[in-house]
Structure formats: structure tokens, C-alpha cells
Amino acid sequence: MLYRKFGKTREEVSILGFGCMRFPVVDKDYKKINEEEAIKQIRYGIDNGINYIDTAYMYHGGMSEPLVGKALKDGYRERVKLATKLPSWLVHSREDMDKYLNEQLEKLQTDHIDFYLMHALNKAYWENLKKHNVFDFLDKALADGRIKYAGFSFHDDLNLFKEIVDYYDWSFCQIQYNFMDENYQAGKEGLKYAAEKGLGVVIMEPLRGGSLTRNIPEDVKAIWDKAEIKRSPAEWGFRFLWDQPEVSVVLSGMNEIQQIEENIKSTETAYPNSLTEKEAALIHEVKQIYESRIKVNCTNCRYCMPCSFGVDIPSNFEYLNEASIYGDIKASRNKYNSSLKSSEKASSCKECGKCEKLCPQHIQIRKMLKEVVETFEK
């Protein structure tokens, strides 16, 4: 296992972190973690060099933190850096922050959290936390030792990301980033911006929720097969990230011993700037093939928004593109139905056409929204 300095904290973290949101479960029930197996997996990871364990208040319907607390008994807590997250959307007062942190310390059976994140910050959650004086909470939790370092995880646009980075003396941040998402949300520019400010950077969704490893198209497989050093699609995804010196730790939601073994093995030579020019070119080739499957050339500029009837046009196109790029309509349909309110779905379009006059990409929005309905609602 290789380790890297975690930004200005100077802590040493394993380049592979254990994400605790996809444990094996019983009876397909997300809240019923297979405790024996999950504990065995976490400890196997730690015994083989992983020292960054990442959980959150809401993972596994609130059951991840208690499970992690059990797994880190018997001396394992002292061997790891533990990360968990304040549920930003549940905060309605300054007192709520202390309440949730104290509850998390109890669930995790520890007296401190090494890396404490404000969870899933977007514009609304950020404004909510500021309103309730999150900085007073963080300053006091740092001073009394309940948390060692403060950070945030992020899901919004680059401008907001930079604003948050500059607003407080954060130690680290967590962003979604992979070879398909270099210009998505914080993206590569955000990664470099945070690193230049001395923040450790944690990567989530390194394989886009598994999209880069499932249903590999034949033309993509043919490109990976051209490589002199043979690697699995998962390892290519990880190596792209570890090649960048600004990346501190890459999280993986592992739930099989074999998966953990393979991911740990792939860390062994993953030094920054170690990919050859040929290998980097292969990754770029694969990216181009996936991008050629994009159905709608939507850049998420949001000039079309707000829609008079409540349709979330960019999100509809994002799910349609994902289904086309990765060939997994079922997964995209699930996201479409769970993430969008009925008014936000394509079927709420009244075909007024105002959005098309505003679109700098000249997309036939009404026509493409009908395709979204055909794909996900029929």
C-alpha cells in the first residue's frame, strides 16, 4: 500500500480508502448489514494497509456508523483515520450540529473523529449551515478535540466550490471525480484549486458508481486490451486518479474480499505521474468512445432554467446521457425516478418552447424531453 501526505495536515493516508456505504446486506435490505461479513472485510482492508475509513450518518439507513464502530474495536480504531459527515440537510439549529456529532461519536464508539465533513454541500445546504453558524460549531469541536480536522463533501458547480474553499480554514474536501467527470461539478480545476490551497483531496465515485466497470462495450474492451500492462477497467479508473499528485485518497465502496484484494494490489505501483504517455492516451481514447455515445449536447449551463412548469431540464438530459453512454437504462431509470419530483420529470413539459430560444447549444429540447419520457417512463 502506498501512502500520501494529506494536504496541510501532513497526516499520512493510504491512497485507497474504504467507503462504508455499500456493505453486503441480508435479504436485499439496505438497512440490514451482514455484520459478520462487513466487519471481516473492513478488518481485512486495515490488515492490508488501508488506514482511511469513510462513513456517514445516513449510510445504510443510519446503520453504517454503528457497524463501523464495532469493526474498529479490538485495537483497530488506533490504526486508522476515521471520517464521517454531518448530515447538512437535517440541521435546523446551531444545537443540532452538536447533537448529531455527539450521537455519531457514540455510534462509532470513539472519543474523536479524525476527518469530519459537512456532507454533500450544494448552494442550499451551504446557506443553511452558514445561517446556523457552522463555523462556531467547527471551531469549538476542533478546540475540544471531538474532531481533529474539518472538511466538506461537495455536489454543485465550480464557482460555489471555490467560494466554500475560500470561506473557512478547511483541512480537506471530498469531490466526485473520474476520467469521465473532469469538467463536472468541482472537476479537475477544483481539484487543483483545493490542492494549491493546501487541502487534502478525497475522491468519491472514482468508477462512476461502477458504470466504468460494468457492461464494458466491445470497442472499449479492445482499447484496454491494447495496453502493454494488462489492467482491469477498475484499475484503469483508479490509476487515472492516483497519477495526479493533487489526489490524496480514492474511496471505494467495497463489499467482497476479492474486490478489496484486487484494489489493494492495484495500489502497489500507483505513484503520481507514473502512467506512460501511451497509457494516458488509452484512457483518453476510452473517454472519447464513451463521449461519442452522448445523446444530448447539454453543458448544464442552465440558461433554460427555471422552466415555467418546473421541469428540471438539465437533470433529465443527464440521466438520458448516462443511460446511453454506459448502456445501463435500468440504473439511470432508477436515478430518474428517485431523484426527480413528478413536476421535474420530462413528462411535465408543456412544449411552450421558451427554453429552446435560450439554449446556447441550440438543442431541440422539446423533442429530446419526449425521448426521456420514452426511455424512462414508458
C-alpha positions in Angstrom: 0.0 0.0 0.0 1.2 3.5 -0.9 0.5 6.5 1.3 0.4 10.2 0.7 0.6 13.4 2.8 -3.0 14.7 3.4 -2.6 18.3 2.4 -1.5 20.7 5.1 -2.5 18.2 7.8 0.7 16.3 7.0 -1.2 13.1 8.1 -0.2 10.0 6.1 -3.2 8.4 4.4 -3.5 5.2 2.3 -4.2 6.1 -1.3 -7.1 3.7 -1.2 -9.9 4.5 1.3 -12.6 2.1 2.5 -16.1 3.6 1.7 -18.7 2.3 4.1 -21.9 2.7 2.1 -22.1 -0.5 0.1 -21.7 -3.3 2.6 -23.1 -6.8 2.0 -26.7 -6.9 3.2 -29.3 -9.5 4.2 -32.5 -10.1 2.3 -31.6 -7.2 -0.1 -32.5 -4.8 2.8 -30.1 -1.8 2.7 -30.5 -1.3 6.5 -29.7 -5.0 7.3 -25.9 -5.1 7.0 -24.4 -8.6 7.1 -22.4 -7.7 10.2 -20.0 -10.6 10.4 -19.0 -10.3 6.7 -18.8 -6.5 6.7 -16.6 -6.5 9.8 -14.3 -9.2 8.3 -14.0 -7.0 5.2 -13.1 -3.8 7.0 -10.5 -5.6 9.1 -9.1 -7.3 6.1 -8.6 -3.9 4.4 -7.0 -2.5 7.5 -4.7 -5.5 8.0 -3.5 -5.0 4.4 -2.7 -1.3 4.7 -5.9 0.7 4.4 -6.0 3.4 7.0 -8.8 5.7 5.8 -12.3 4.6 6.7 -15.2 6.8 5.4 -18.7 6.6 6.7 -21.7 9.0 7.1 -24.8 9.5 9.3 -27.2 8.3 6.6 -25.3 5.4 5.0 -27.2 2.1 5.2 -30.2 4.0 6.6 -28.2 5.0 9.6 -26.7 1.6 10.3 -23.2 2.1 8.8 -21.7 4.1 11.7 -22.7 1.5 14.4 -21.3 -1.2 12.2 -18.0 0.7 11.7 -17.9 1.3 15.5 -18.0 -2.5 16.0 -15.4 -3.2 13.3 -12.9 -0.8 14.8 -12.9 -2.4 18.3 -10.1 -4.7 19.4 -7.4 -2.2 18.6 -8.4 -1.4 15.0 -9.5 2.2 15.8 -6.0 3.2 16.7 -4.8 2.0 13.3 -7.0 4.2 11.1 -8.1 7.7 10.3 -11.9 7.8 10.7 -14.1 10.1 8.6 -17.8 10.7 8.9 -20.2 13.5 8.0 -22.6 16.0 9.5 -26.0 15.5 7.7 -26.2 19.1 6.4 -29.9 18.7 5.3 -31.0 17.7 8.9 -29.6 20.8 10.5 -32.3 23.3 11.7 -30.4 25.0 14.5 -26.9 25.5 15.9 -27.7 22.9 18.6 -28.5 20.3 16.0 -24.8 20.2 15.0 -23.6 19.2 18.4 -26.5 16.8 18.8 -25.5 14.9 15.6 -21.8 14.9 16.3 -22.2 13.6 19.8 -24.6 10.9 18.5 -22.1 9.9 15.9 -19.2 9.6 18.5 -21.5 7.3 20.5 -22.4 5.2 17.5 -18.8 4.9 16.4 -17.6 4.1 20.0 -14.9 6.7 19.8 -14.0 10.0 21.5 -13.0 11.8 18.3 -13.5 11.9 14.6 -10.2 12.4 12.6 -11.8 13.8 9.5 -15.3 15.4 9.9 -17.1 16.6 6.8 -20.1 18.8 6.1 -22.0 16.3 3.9 -23.0 16.9 0.3 -22.7 20.7 0.2 -24.7 22.5 -2.5 -26.0 26.0 -2.6 -29.0 25.3 -0.3 -27.1 23.2 2.3 -24.2 25.7 2.4 -26.5 28.7 3.0 -28.4 26.7 5.7 -25.1 25.8 7.5 -23.9 29.4 7.4 -27.2 30.6 8.7 -26.9 28.4 11.8 -23.3 29.4 12.4 -21.5 26.2 11.4 -18.1 27.9 11.9 -18.7 28.4 15.6 -19.6 24.7 15.8 -16.5 23.6 13.9 -14.1 25.9 15.9 -15.5 24.5 19.2 -15.5 20.9 18.1 -11.8 21.3 16.9 -10.9 23.1 20.2 -12.5 20.4 22.5 -11.0 17.6 20.5 -14.2 15.9 19.3 -12.9 16.4 15.7 -9.3 16.6 14.5 -9.8 18.2 11.1 -12.7 19.9 9.4 -13.7 19.4 5.7 -16.7 19.1 3.4 -18.0 16.9 0.6 -19.4 18.6 -2.5 -22.1 18.4 -5.2 -22.6 21.6 -7.1 -20.8 23.9 -9.5 -17.2 25.0 -9.7 -17.9 28.7 -8.6 -19.6 27.6 -5.4 -16.8 25.1 -4.7 -14.2 27.8 -4.9 -16.4 30.1 -2.6 -16.6 27.3 0.0 -12.9 26.5 -0.2 -12.0 30.2 0.4 -14.6 30.8 3.2 -13.1 28.8 6.1 -9.8 27.3 7.1 -10.7 23.8 5.9 -8.2 20.9 6.1 -9.6 18.8 3.3 -12.5 18.3 0.9 -14.2 15.4 -1.0 -15.3 15.6 -4.6 -16.8 13.4 -7.3 -14.0 12.9 -9.9 -13.1 10.3 -12.5 -11.8 10.3 -16.1 -15.4 11.0 -17.4 -16.0 13.8 -14.9 -13.0 16.1 -15.4 -15.3 19.0 -16.1 -18.2 18.0 -13.8 -19.0 19.8 -10.6 -15.6 20.8 -8.9 -13.8 18.8 -11.6 -10.1 19.0 -12.4 -10.0 22.7 -11.9 -11.5 22.4 -8.5 -9.1 19.6 -7.6 -6.1 21.7 -8.4 -7.6 24.8 -6.7 -8.1 22.9 -3.4 -4.7 21.3 -3.5 -3.0 24.6 -4.2 -4.7 26.0 -1.0 -3.2 23.1 1.0 -6.4 21.0 1.3 -6.2 17.2 1.2 -8.5 15.9 -1.5 -10.6 12.8 -1.2 -12.1 11.3 -4.4 -15.6 9.7 -4.4 -17.2 8.0 -7.4 -13.9 7.0 -9.0 -15.7 4.5 -11.2 -18.9 6.5 -11.6 -20.9 4.2 -9.3 -19.5 1.2 -11.2 -20.5 2.5 -14.6 -16.9 2.3 -15.8 -16.6 -1.4 -14.9 -20.0 -2.8 -15.9 -21.2 -3.8 -19.4 -17.9 -2.8 -21.0 -18.6 -2.1 -24.7 -16.5 -4.2 -27.1 -14.8 -1.2 -28.6 -13.8 0.0 -25.1 -12.6 -3.5 -24.2 -10.4 -3.6 -27.4 -8.7 -0.4 -26.3 -7.9 -1.6 -22.8 -6.6 -4.9 -24.4 -4.0 -2.8 -26.4 -2.1 -1.9 -23.2 1.3 -3.4 -22.6 0.5 -3.9 -18.9 -2.9 -5.5 -18.6 -5.3 -3.9 -16.1 -9.0 -4.3 -15.3 -11.3 -1.4 -16.2 -11.5 -0.7 -12.4 -7.7 -0.4 -12.1 -7.5 1.9 -15.1 -10.1 4.2 -13.4 -8.1 4.2 -10.2 -4.7 4.7 -11.9 -6.0 7.7 -13.7 -6.7 9.3 -10.3 -3.6 8.2 -8.5 -1.5 9.5 -11.3 -2.5 13.0 -10.2 -0.4 14.3 -7.3 -3.2 16.5 -6.1 -5.3 13.4 -5.2 -4.7 12.3 -1.6 -7.1 9.3 -1.2 -9.5 7.5 -3.5 -12.6 5.9 -1.9 -14.0 2.6 -3.0 -17.3 1.1 -1.6 -16.0 -2.4 -1.5 -18.2 -5.4 -0.4 -16.2 -8.5 -1.4 -12.9 -9.7 -0.2 -11.8 -10.4 -3.8 -12.6 -6.8 -4.7 -10.6 -5.5 -1.7 -7.6 -7.7 -2.7 -7.7 -6.5 -6.3 -8.0 -2.8 -5.3 -5.2 -3.1 -2.8 -2.9 -4.8 -5.3 -3.6 -2.0 -7.8 -2.1 0.5 -5.3 1.3 -1.1 -5.2 2.9 0.9 -8.1 0.4 3.8 -8.3 2.8 6.7 -7.8 2.0 10.2 -9.0 2.9 10.8 -12.7 3.7 7.1 -13.2 1.4 6.4 -16.2 3.2 6.4 -19.5 2.1 8.7 -22.4 0.7 5.6 -24.2 -1.3 4.6 -21.1 -2.7 8.2 -20.7 -3.6 8.1 -24.4 -5.5 4.9 -24.0 -7.6 6.4 -21.2 -8.3 9.4 -23.4 -9.4 7.1 -26.2 -11.8 5.3 -24.0 -13.2 8.6 -22.8 -13.8 9.7 -26.4 -15.7 6.5 -27.1 -18.0 7.0 -24.1 -18.5 10.6 -25.0 -19.4 9.7 -28.6 -22.5 8.0 -27.1 -23.8 11.2 -25.6 -27.4 11.8 -26.8 -27.8 15.5 -25.8 -25.1 18.1 -26.0 -26.2 19.7 -22.8 -23.4 21.5 -20.9 -25.6 22.2 -17.8 -25.3 25.9 -18.3 -28.9 26.2 -17.0 -29.8 29.1 -19.4 -33.0 27.2 -19.9 -33.9 27.3 -16.2 -36.2 27.9 -14.4 -38.8 26.1 -16.5 -42.2 27.8 -16.2 -43.7 24.3 -15.4 -41.0 23.1 -13.1 -39.2 20.6 -15.4 -35.5 20.1 -14.4 -34.3 20.1 -18.0 -30.5 19.6 -17.4 -31.1 16.7 -15.0 -33.4 14.9 -17.4 -30.7 15.1 -20.1 -28.0 14.0 -17.6 -29.9 10.7 -16.9 -30.7 10.2 -20.7 -27.0 10.6 -21.5 -25.9 8.3 -18.7 -28.2 5.6 -20.0 -26.8 5.9 -23.5 -23.1 6.2 -22.6 -23.0 3.3 -20.2 -25.8 1.1 -21.7 -27.5 0.7 -18.3 -31.0 2.0 -18.7 -32.2 0.3 -15.5 -29.7 2.2 -13.3 -30.5 5.5 -15.0 -34.3 4.9 -14.8 -33.9 4.2 -11.0 -32.0 7.5 -10.6 -34.5 9.4 -12.7 -37.5 8.1 -10.6 -35.8 8.5 -7.2 -34.2 11.9 -7.8 -36.8 13.9 -9.6 -40.2 15.1 -8.3 -43.1 14.4 -10.8 -43.1 18.1 -11.8 -39.4 18.0 -12.6 -39.7 15.0 -15.0 -39.8 15.3 -18.7 -43.5 14.3 -18.9 -44.4 17.7 -17.2 -43.2 19.6 -20.3 -46.0 21.7 -21.9 -44.0 22.3 -25.1 -44.1 26.1 -24.7 -40.6 26.3 -26.4 -39.3 29.2 -24.3 -36.2 27.1 -23.2 -35.2 26.5 -26.8 -34.9 30.2 -27.5 -32.5 30.5 -24.5 -30.3 27.4 -25.2 -26.8 28.4 -26.4 -26.3 24.8 -27.7 -29.5 25.1 -29.9 -30.8 21.8 -28.5 -34.2 20.7 -29.6 -35.3 20.5 -26.0 -38.9 19.5 -26.5 -38.0 16.7 -28.9 -35.3 15.3 -26.5 -37.6 15.5 -23.5 -40.0 13.3 -25.3 -37.1 10.8 -25.8 -36.5 11.0 -22.0 -40.2 10.1 -21.4 -39.9 7.2 -23.9 -36.8 5.9 -22.2 -37.7 6.2 -18.6 -41.5 6.4 -18.3 -42.9 4.0 -20.8 
